Amino acid sequence: MAAKCCPCQAAKRELIRNQPDPVGTADHLRVPRQHGLFLHHGIDLGDGSVAHYLEGRLILRSSLEDFSGGETVNVVSHQQSSRSGLTLRRAMSRIGEQRYNLLFNNCEHFANWCKTGQHRSAQVENYMHSSSLGALALGQLLPAALLTGLGLLLRQGLINKASRKQAMQGLAQLKKLRTDLLNKLESTLGQAEGWIRGKPNNAAMDRHDSRIRSLLLKGQTIADELAAIEDLEAHITTLLQETNANPE
């Protein structure tokens, strides 16, 4: 008597036939979402299911078919990755977790951690480190006097107590501004996520996509500003540390 084929395994084989890359146990999988506006990540568990962070909710175990959503699944390669057993244990240990954060704990953070042990998201990092626009925006975000003073500190160093005091005050203002920008970024990306989850009719599709792209562009601008703030904070912090290590 012929053995019956498990439906989830049959579905997996059918999906794999349609994919450009072979999918295997403990692979880091990636699939486009919402017309390619962003990428969703997960870990293949080897039984036709995928562990992934359902957007804004929890880490769960879904069939490969549900994970793909009818889109093409690709395997993400890593120069250095953990063995399959460790990758699977990491993934299974977090099933049910409900600590999703778009910036700091998203589906890509989860999949990268399972596969490499590193908690990273290239999508977020690309936002946060394209800082050319952010550097220009600093002139509008910070008072001119403060920006001029911090510029002098970076050029001349902390030469006396007054300059160290100015550096500390500047760091306090930068920290407050960074917090405000993070809140603004989360709000903007939250709005974008809400629009992405919407399902407009065909007549409204162009307006819907335009709004999403507008919000994502706004989010990228805020992220650029954040990157410039963080770069300035890092330089001033380094100056303070060097001064503390070599007191007058």
N, C-alpha and C positions, 0 to 999 in steps of 0.2 A: 504494500500500500504506500503510495507516494506521500511524503511528508507535506503538510500544509505550510504555506509560506506566511510568515507573520506580516500583517498588513503594513506595519510601520517600516519593516525592512524592505518590503516591496516598493513602498512609496519612496524610501531613500534611494533604492537602485534606480527608480525612474527619474528622480531629480538629478542624480549623479550623471545619468546619461546626457542630460541637458546642460551640464556645467562644463566650463572650460578647464577646470582643475579637478582632479580626483579628490574626493572628500574622505578622510579617514579618522579613526579614533583619536581624540584629543587634539584635533586640528583647530586652529583659530579661524573661524569663519566670518565672512563679511558680506553684507548684502545691502544694496541701495534702498533708500526709503524716500517716499514722496518725490517722485520724478528726479531722483538723484541729488536732492538738496542736502542730504546727509547720509551717513553710512551707519548701519546697525551691525553689532558684533556679538559673537557668541562662541561657545566651545562645544565641538561635537563630542557627545558622550559614548559613541560607538554602538548604540542600539537603535539608531534611527531618531534619536532625540538630541536636542541642543539646549545647553544651559545658557541663559542670557538674561540681561537686565531689561525687563519690559519697561518701556519708556515711562519714567515718572512713577513707577510702582515698586516692583519687587523682582528679585532673581527667581526665575522659574524654569521648569523643564518643559519644552514644547517639542512637538514633532518637527522634523526638518522641513516638512511642507509648510507648517504654520510659520516657522521662523523665516522662510524664504519669502512668503507672501506672494509667490508667483514670480519673483525676480531672480536674476542670476546670482547664485552663490559662488563666491571666490574664497580660496584658501589664502590666508595671510602668512607669508613666510617670515621667519625670524633668523637672524644670523646666529643667535645663541638662544636656545630654548630648553626648558626642563623636559625630563623624560615623561612619557605618556602617563605613567602611573601617578606621578606627582601632580601633573596637570589636572587629571581627573579628580584626584582627592581634593585639590584646591577648589575646583568647580563645585563638587558635591557638598563641600563643607559650608558653602554660602547660599545654597538653595533656601529660599524663603526670606532672605535678607530684604529689608525694606528701608534702606538708607540711600536711595538714589539722589544724586546731585548732578545736575547737568555739567557743572564746571569741574567738580572734584571727585565724583564717584559715579561715572556713567558706564554704559555698556562696554565701551572701549577700554576704560580703566580696568574693569573686571576681567575681560578676555586677555588683555596683556599681562595682568597679574597672574592669572592661571597659567599662562603659557611660559612666562619668563621670570615671574617673581617681582616684576617692576610695575608699579602702579602709575601708568601713563596713558594719556590720550593725545594722539597726534592732532586730532581735529581741534581740541581746545588749545594745544600748544601753538598751532598755526595762527589761531586768533590772537593769542597773548604775546606773540613774539614778532609780529610784523609791525615794527614800532616806528616806521618813518612818519606816518600820519600822526601818531601819538606825540612824537617830539614836537611837531608843529603846533599841536593842540595845547601843549603845556602853557603857551603864552596866553591862552584864553582861560585856562583853568586856574592858574596861580596869579596872585597879585604881582604886578611888575617889580615892586621893590623886593619881594621875597625871592622871585626868580633871579633877579640880578645879584642879590646877596649870595644865594646858593651857587650861582655861577662863579663868583669870586672865590668862594670857599674851595670849589673843585680845582680852580686854577692855582691858587696860592697855598692851599693847605690850611690846617688849623694851627695858626701861629700863636694864639694866646687864648686866655680864658673867654674873652668876649666872642671870639670866633667859634669856640666850642659851644658856648651858650646858644649862639645863632644856629649852629648845626643841629642842636637838640630841639630847638623850637621849630626849625624847618622839618625835621623828621616827624614831629608831632602833627604838623599840618599836613604833611604828605600822607601819614597814616590815616588821618580822618578823610582826606580826599580819596584815598584808595578804597576805604570802606564804602564811601558814598558811590563810587564808580562800580564797585562789585555789586551793590544792591541794584544800581541802575542797569547793569548788564544782565543780572538774573531776571529782572523784570522784563527787559526787552526780549531776551531769549524765551522767557515764559510766554510772552505774547506771540512770538513766532511759533512756538510749539503748539499753542492753541489754534492758530491758523492752519498749521500743518495737519493737525488732527481733524480739521473741518472737512466736510465732503460737499463742495459746491457742485451745482449742476454745470453742464457743459457751457452754458452761456456766461457763467460767472467765473470760469476757470482761469482766464487770462488775468482778471482783476485779482483773483485769489492768489495766484502765483506771484503777481507783481507786489502784492502786499507782503508776502513772505520774504521775498528778496529784499524789499525795502527794510524790513525789520532786521534781517540778517546783516545787511550792510551797516545799519545803525549799530548793531551789536559788535561788528568788527571794528568800527570806529572807536567805540568805547573801550574795546579790548586793546586797541593800539594805544589809547591814552593810558590805560592801566600799565601796559608794558613800559612806557616812558617813565611813569611814576615809580615803578618798581626798580627800573634801572638807576634813577636818581637816588632812590633810597639806598640801594646797594652801594653806590659810590660814597655817599655820605657816611654810611655805617662803617665802611672800610677805613675811611679817614679817622673816624672816632676810635676804632679799634687800634689802629696804628699809633694814634696819639696816646692811648691808654698804655700801650706796650712800651712807649718811649716818653714818659712824662718829663716835663721841664725840670 
